[in-house]
Amino acid sequence: MKLARIGDAAREAPCILGEDGRYRDVSALVPDFGPASLGEDLLELLRDADLGAFPLVEPAGQRFGPPVALPRNIWCIGLNYVDHAKEARLPIPEEPILFNKSSATWSGPNDPIPFTPTMTKLDWEVELGVVIGKSALDVSEEDALTHVFGYCVINDVSERAWQQERGGQWVKGKSYPGFCPAGPLLVTADEIPDPQDLSLWLDVNGEAAQRGTTESMIFSVKKIISYMSEFARLEPGDIILTGTPPGVGAGMKPPRFLQPGDTVSLGVAGMGTQTQSVVATEART
């Protein structure tokens, strides 16, 4: 199934994209797609429903929200593609590098990327997002994918000067509001038989920047989930960003960073596309 949330921020309606290419509002079945509802029970409910009985939603001119309501945790894997680690001039990881983004970064796939007066090295990262559907603690690689509800496109927006030049951990450069555009679709795991066989791409102002495939990950999705579950309990609705292929702005020669007026478009095979504009804004209070 392909799920989406359509509507103004904090008022999105849970929708399903039917085989006829039309969206239907299923809020009569489930109030929202989020930590409280994701799981096998939701899948069974949607599979058994007569979707033709639910109202059509015309997406044209409407906002797509992130395909999952506000997650409790956004987990990230750093340097998970060899060529990206090389362009960052950092060692190839021997174990997955874990860090977090604030859940306040969570935003819709086409919402603007903010650019504040103190940002100087704003960068992009197309990533496969993994949405957890069943609690995972100390799970094996063999069983890891059974804990996945679905997958989505994510742009791991990063302010490199904050991340790399201001001390502390990477979370500092990853956590400004609007730094995690997600969606438009949440594709359920049954439609993705092999998460290591997906192409990713990202363009800046219509020019190719990133091209890659999840086959090139250093640590696979099942390895990531098993590894993380040794240290933390993954809960339904948690999001895992699985790393980015080469082609980020910081890795270009000379480096290239986003400026107000720039446009970023990106996608993962079968999961829809995002387009964001970079918009100058004052720092939020």
LOTORGU-542844 format. One record per residue (C-alpha): x, y negated, z negated. Coordinates in Angstrom, 3 decimals, decimal comma. Layout:
residues N
<c1:X; c2:Y; c3:Z>
...
***
This chain:
residues 285
<c1:0,000; c2:0,000; c3:0,000>
<c1:0,942; c2:-3,614; c3:0,509>
<c1:-0,147; c2:-5,954; c3:-2,270>
<c1:-0,036; c2:-9,743; c3:-2,534>
<c1:-1,186; c2:-12,582; c3:-4,775>
<c1:-2,742; c2:-15,494; c3:-2,915>
<c1:-3,715; c2:-18,893; c3:-4,316>
<c1:-2,458; c2:-21,887; c3:-6,240>
<c1:0,147; c2:-21,387; c3:-8,956>
<c1:-1,295; c2:-19,653; c3:-12,032>
<c1:-4,562; c2:-19,057; c3:-10,143>
<c1:-3,471; c2:-16,397; c3:-7,663>
<c1:-5,951; c2:-13,688; c3:-6,674>
<c1:-4,684; c2:-10,101; c3:-6,438>
<c1:-5,109; c2:-8,934; c3:-2,838>
<c1:-4,437; c2:-5,834; c3:-0,780>
<c1:-3,394; c2:-5,867; c3:2,854>
<c1:-5,486; c2:-3,312; c3:4,702>
<c1:-4,587; c2:-1,229; c3:7,709>
<c1:-6,644; c2:-3,690; c3:9,773>
<c1:-4,129; c2:-6,427; c3:8,924>
<c1:-6,608; c2:-8,333; c3:6,736>
<c1:-6,323; c2:-9,267; c3:3,076>
<c1:-9,025; c2:-8,476; c3:0,555>
<c1:-9,480; c2:-9,890; c3:-2,934>
<c1:-9,552; c2:-7,011; c3:-5,433>
<c1:-9,876; c2:-9,119; c3:-8,587>
<c1:-13,144; c2:-7,309; c3:-9,340>
<c1:-11,019; c2:-4,190; c3:-9,855>
<c1:-7,948; c2:-5,652; c3:-11,552>
<c1:-7,478; c2:-9,166; c3:-12,971>
<c1:-3,906; c2:-9,416; c3:-11,644>
<c1:-0,858; c2:-7,441; c3:-10,551>
<c1:1,545; c2:-7,749; c3:-13,447>
<c1:3,195; c2:-6,135; c3:-16,478>
<c1:-0,169; c2:-5,239; c3:-18,019>
<c1:-1,555; c2:-3,485; c3:-14,940>
<c1:1,256; c2:-1,961; c3:-12,871>
<c1:1,426; c2:1,805; c3:-12,944>
<c1:-0,094; c2:5,012; c3:-11,601>
<c1:-3,551; c2:4,100; c3:-12,926>
<c1:-3,574; c2:0,991; c3:-10,722>
<c1:-2,487; c2:2,992; c3:-7,682>
<c1:-5,255; c2:5,541; c3:-8,238>
<c1:-7,807; c2:2,769; c3:-8,718>
<c1:-6,848; c2:1,114; c3:-5,449>
<c1:-6,623; c2:4,409; c3:-3,527>
<c1:-10,128; c2:5,422; c3:-4,621>
<c1:-11,746; c2:2,044; c3:-3,947>
<c1:-13,879; c2:1,223; c3:-0,911>
<c1:-11,760; c2:-1,733; c3:0,123>
<c1:-14,259; c2:-2,773; c3:2,771>
<c1:-16,605; c2:-3,782; c3:-0,028>
<c1:-14,271; c2:-6,506; c3:-1,297>
<c1:-14,235; c2:-10,076; c3:-0,004>
<c1:-11,874; c2:-11,020; c3:2,786>
<c1:-9,193; c2:-13,624; c3:2,126>
<c1:-7,944; c2:-15,772; c3:4,993>
<c1:-4,267; c2:-16,431; c3:4,211>
<c1:-3,775; c2:-19,199; c3:6,766>
<c1:-3,108; c2:-22,460; c3:4,966>
<c1:-3,077; c2:-20,781; c3:1,560>
<c1:-0,157; c2:-20,321; c3:-0,806>
<c1:1,304; c2:-16,880; c3:-1,448>
<c1:2,399; c2:-16,476; c3:-5,038>
<c1:5,087; c2:-14,056; c3:-6,175>
<c1:3,603; c2:-10,577; c3:-5,688>
<c1:3,828; c2:-9,752; c3:-9,399>
<c1:2,567; c2:-11,977; c3:-12,211>
<c1:5,219; c2:-13,464; c3:-14,490>
<c1:7,634; c2:-10,640; c3:-15,419>
<c1:9,035; c2:-10,223; c3:-18,902>
<c1:12,521; c2:-9,537; c3:-17,536>
<c1:14,401; c2:-10,309; c3:-14,350>
<c1:17,509; c2:-8,127; c3:-14,194>
<c1:20,289; c2:-8,634; c3:-11,640>
<c1:23,152; c2:-6,584; c3:-10,208>
<c1:26,225; c2:-8,569; c3:-9,205>
<c1:28,673; c2:-7,850; c3:-6,368>
<c1:26,825; c2:-4,726; c3:-5,218>
<c1:28,034; c2:-4,882; c3:-1,603>
<c1:31,741; c2:-4,405; c3:-0,866>
<c1:31,929; c2:-7,187; c3:1,727>
<c1:30,181; c2:-9,627; c3:-0,629>
<c1:32,671; c2:-8,841; c3:-3,402>
<c1:35,485; c2:-9,430; c3:-0,910>
<c1:34,099; c2:-12,770; c3:0,259>
<c1:33,790; c2:-13,796; c3:-3,405>
<c1:37,453; c2:-12,775; c3:-3,863>
<c1:36,518; c2:-10,563; c3:-6,806>
<c1:37,381; c2:-6,928; c3:-7,582>
<c1:35,090; c2:-4,159; c3:-6,343>
<c1:33,051; c2:-3,174; c3:-9,432>
<c1:33,674; c2:0,226; c3:-10,967>
<c1:30,340; c2:0,033; c3:-12,807>
<c1:27,250; c2:-2,068; c3:-12,036>
<c1:27,604; c2:-5,709; c3:-13,139>
<c1:24,481; c2:-6,675; c3:-15,093>
<c1:23,135; c2:-10,166; c3:-15,744>
<c1:19,779; c2:-11,918; c3:-16,016>
<c1:17,746; c2:-14,710; c3:-14,527>
<c1:15,243; c2:-16,602; c3:-16,650>
<c1:11,654; c2:-15,520; c3:-15,965>
<c1:10,933; c2:-19,239; c3:-15,427>
<c1:12,720; c2:-18,913; c3:-12,063>
<c1:9,895; c2:-16,730; c3:-10,716>
<c1:8,217; c2:-18,463; c3:-7,773>
<c1:6,293; c2:-17,877; c3:-4,584>
<c1:8,005; c2:-16,834; c3:-1,353>
<c1:7,453; c2:-20,174; c3:0,362>
<c1:7,624; c2:-22,500; c3:-2,634>
<c1:10,274; c2:-25,235; c3:-2,314>
<c1:13,764; c2:-24,785; c3:-3,704>
<c1:14,502; c2:-27,716; c3:-6,046>
<c1:17,642; c2:-29,801; c3:-5,643>
<c1:18,429; c2:-31,973; c3:-8,667>
<c1:21,003; c2:-34,780; c3:-8,886>
<c1:23,498; c2:-32,542; c3:-10,716>
<c1:23,444; c2:-29,709; c3:-8,162>
<c1:26,469; c2:-29,634; c3:-5,854>
<c1:26,840; c2:-26,013; c3:-4,660>
<c1:23,355; c2:-24,632; c3:-4,089>
<c1:23,517; c2:-21,202; c3:-2,437>
<c1:21,326; c2:-18,400; c3:-1,100>
<c1:21,229; c2:-14,587; c3:-1,523>
<c1:18,748; c2:-12,252; c3:0,175>
<c1:18,099; c2:-9,197; c3:-1,991>
<c1:15,916; c2:-6,129; c3:-2,273>
<c1:13,785; c2:-6,510; c3:-5,385>
<c1:12,733; c2:-3,412; c3:-7,348>
<c1:9,547; c2:-3,555; c3:-9,430>
<c1:9,369; c2:-1,120; c3:-12,333>
<c1:6,053; c2:0,678; c3:-12,816>
<c1:6,828; c2:3,093; c3:-15,658>
<c1:8,931; c2:2,614; c3:-18,776>
<c1:12,476; c2:3,911; c3:-18,312>
<c1:14,964; c2:4,710; c3:-21,062>
<c1:17,841; c2:7,174; c3:-20,635>
<c1:16,518; c2:8,460; c3:-17,317>
<c1:18,545; c2:10,549; c3:-14,878>
<c1:19,363; c2:9,509; c3:-11,329>
<c1:17,222; c2:12,412; c3:-10,165>
<c1:14,144; c2:10,959; c3:-11,898>
<c1:14,964; c2:7,251; c3:-11,559>
<c1:12,859; c2:6,452; c3:-8,495>
<c1:9,730; c2:7,864; c3:-10,146>
<c1:9,842; c2:4,787; c3:-12,374>
<c1:9,581; c2:2,391; c3:-9,415>
<c1:6,210; c2:0,864; c3:-8,608>
<c1:7,365; c2:-0,919; c3:-5,479>
<c1:9,738; c2:-3,255; c3:-3,685>
<c1:9,806; c2:-6,858; c3:-2,478>
<c1:11,967; c2:-9,542; c3:-0,883>
<c1:13,815; c2:-11,892; c3:-3,252>
<c1:16,068; c2:-14,914; c3:-2,736>
<c1:18,514; c2:-15,055; c3:-5,640>
<c1:19,088; c2:-18,818; c3:-5,441>
<c1:22,309; c2:-19,803; c3:-7,201>
<c1:24,045; c2:-23,033; c3:-8,203>
<c1:27,674; c2:-21,961; c3:-7,818>
<c1:29,243; c2:-24,879; c3:-9,678>
<c1:27,108; c2:-24,090; c3:-12,717>
<c1:27,747; c2:-20,355; c3:-12,302>
<c1:31,500; c2:-20,446; c3:-11,768>
<c1:32,848; c2:-23,754; c3:-13,063>
<c1:30,926; c2:-24,460; c3:-16,268>
<c1:32,051; c2:-21,519; c3:-18,432>
<c1:29,968; c2:-18,784; c3:-20,006>
<c1:27,946; c2:-16,193; c3:-18,120>
<c1:26,488; c2:-16,222; c3:-14,611>
<c1:22,965; c2:-16,717; c3:-15,957>
<c1:23,720; c2:-20,440; c3:-16,222>
<c1:23,859; c2:-20,825; c3:-12,437>
<c1:20,885; c2:-18,557; c3:-11,791>
<c1:18,104; c2:-19,765; c3:-14,054>
<c1:16,752; c2:-23,134; c3:-12,876>
<c1:12,979; c2:-23,113; c3:-12,222>
<c1:12,287; c2:-22,068; c3:-8,639>
<c1:15,514; c2:-20,058; c3:-8,281>
<c1:13,767; c2:-16,701; c3:-7,661>
<c1:11,354; c2:-16,843; c3:-4,701>
<c1:9,692; c2:-13,429; c3:-4,398>
<c1:7,340; c2:-11,787; c3:-1,934>
<c1:5,149; c2:-12,236; c3:-0,020>
<c1:4,373; c2:-8,528; c3:-0,326>
<c1:4,787; c2:-5,905; c3:-3,005>
<c1:5,177; c2:-2,676; c3:-1,034>
<c1:4,425; c2:0,381; c3:-3,129>
<c1:7,139; c2:2,978; c3:-3,500>
<c1:5,268; c2:5,638; c3:-1,513>
<c1:5,767; c2:3,511; c3:1,623>
<c1:9,551; c2:3,310; c3:1,109>
<c1:10,835; c2:6,902; c3:1,193>
<c1:14,473; c2:5,769; c3:1,142>
<c1:15,345; c2:2,387; c3:-0,409>
<c1:18,894; c2:2,852; c3:0,926>
<c1:17,702; c2:2,522; c3:4,529>
<c1:16,428; c2:-1,050; c3:4,717>
<c1:17,777; c2:-3,976; c3:6,720>
<c1:18,104; c2:-7,434; c3:5,140>
<c1:18,586; c2:-10,808; c3:6,821>
<c1:18,738; c2:-14,511; c3:5,980>
<c1:18,925; c2:-17,610; c3:8,213>
<c1:19,700; c2:-21,205; c3:7,265>
<c1:18,139; c2:-23,839; c3:9,520>
<c1:17,522; c2:-21,123; c3:12,096>
<c1:21,150; c2:-19,939; c3:12,172>
<c1:22,085; c2:-16,418; c3:11,100>
<c1:23,846; c2:-16,304; c3:7,735>
<c1:23,316; c2:-12,842; c3:6,242>
<c1:22,804; c2:-9,506; c3:7,953>
<c1:23,054; c2:-6,228; c3:6,104>
<c1:21,530; c2:-2,926; c3:5,088>
<c1:20,870; c2:-1,386; c3:1,700>
<c1:22,867; c2:1,617; c3:2,878>
<c1:25,946; c2:-0,519; c3:2,122>
<c1:25,171; c2:-0,896; c3:-1,575>
<c1:27,982; c2:0,193; c3:-3,873>
<c1:25,445; c2:1,434; c3:-6,426>
<c1:22,148; c2:2,835; c3:-5,123>
<c1:18,745; c2:1,914; c3:-6,523>
<c1:18,499; c2:5,220; c3:-8,377>
<c1:21,999; c2:4,766; c3:-9,805>
<c1:21,151; c2:1,228; c3:-10,944>
<c1:17,966; c2:2,296; c3:-12,725>
<c1:19,606; c2:5,273; c3:-14,426>
<c1:22,621; c2:3,201; c3:-15,442>
<c1:20,558; c2:0,308; c3:-16,828>
<c1:18,296; c2:2,647; c3:-18,766>
<c1:21,284; c2:3,783; c3:-20,816>
<c1:21,511; c2:0,292; c3:-22,324>
<c1:17,982; c2:-1,117; c3:-22,183>
<c1:14,376; c2:-0,017; c3:-21,829>
<c1:12,974; c2:-1,041; c3:-18,454>
<c1:9,295; c2:-1,908; c3:-18,716>
<c1:6,434; c2:-2,099; c3:-16,198>
<c1:6,614; c2:-5,371; c3:-14,307>
<c1:10,362; c2:-5,781; c3:-14,840>
<c1:12,190; c2:-6,909; c3:-11,716>
<c1:15,651; c2:-5,753; c3:-10,640>
<c1:17,590; c2:-7,730; c3:-8,037>
<c1:19,910; c2:-5,213; c3:-6,424>
<c1:22,621; c2:-7,441; c3:-4,965>
<c1:23,249; c2:-9,277; c3:-1,707>
<c1:25,161; c2:-8,510; c3:1,492>
<c1:27,915; c2:-10,836; c3:2,772>
<c1:27,168; c2:-14,214; c3:4,290>
<c1:26,477; c2:-16,454; c3:1,297>
<c1:27,428; c2:-20,098; c3:1,551>
<c1:30,237; c2:-19,835; c3:-0,999>
<c1:31,920; c2:-17,187; c3:1,134>
<c1:31,989; c2:-19,212; c3:4,342>
<c1:35,134; c2:-20,945; c3:5,591>
<c1:34,740; c2:-23,741; c3:4,776>
<c1:32,034; c2:-23,118; c3:2,161>
<c1:28,557; c2:-24,307; c3:3,081>
<c1:25,928; c2:-25,221; c3:0,539>
<c1:22,271; c2:-26,202; c3:0,757>
<c1:21,165; c2:-29,813; c3:0,947>
<c1:17,728; c2:-31,461; c3:0,769>
<c1:15,916; c2:-30,876; c3:4,038>
<c1:17,521; c2:-27,502; c3:4,738>
<c1:15,309; c2:-24,497; c3:5,444>
<c1:16,019; c2:-20,917; c3:4,390>
<c1:14,222; c2:-17,928; c3:5,954>
<c1:14,770; c2:-14,330; c3:4,887>
<c1:13,304; c2:-10,866; c3:4,831>
<c1:13,669; c2:-7,158; c3:4,177>
<c1:12,366; c2:-4,629; c3:6,705>
<c1:8,649; c2:-3,940; c3:6,228>
<c1:8,207; c2:-6,383; c3:3,341>
<c1:7,391; c2:-9,660; c3:5,070>
<c1:9,385; c2:-12,867; c3:5,282>
<c1:9,965; c2:-15,956; c3:3,182>
<c1:10,661; c2:-19,537; c3:4,215>
<c1:11,709; c2:-22,217; c3:1,724>
<c1:12,592; c2:-25,858; c3:2,142>
<c1:15,141; c2:-27,514; c3:-0,133>
<c1:13,517; c2:-30,525; c3:-1,769>
<c1:15,252; c2:-33,258; c3:-3,769>
<c1:13,735; c2:-33,649; c3:-7,220>
<c1:14,580; c2:-35,210; c3:-10,518>
<c1:15,697; c2:-32,845; c3:-13,281>
<c1:12,694; c2:-31,387; c3:-15,092>
<c1:11,948; c2:-32,067; c3:-18,723>
***
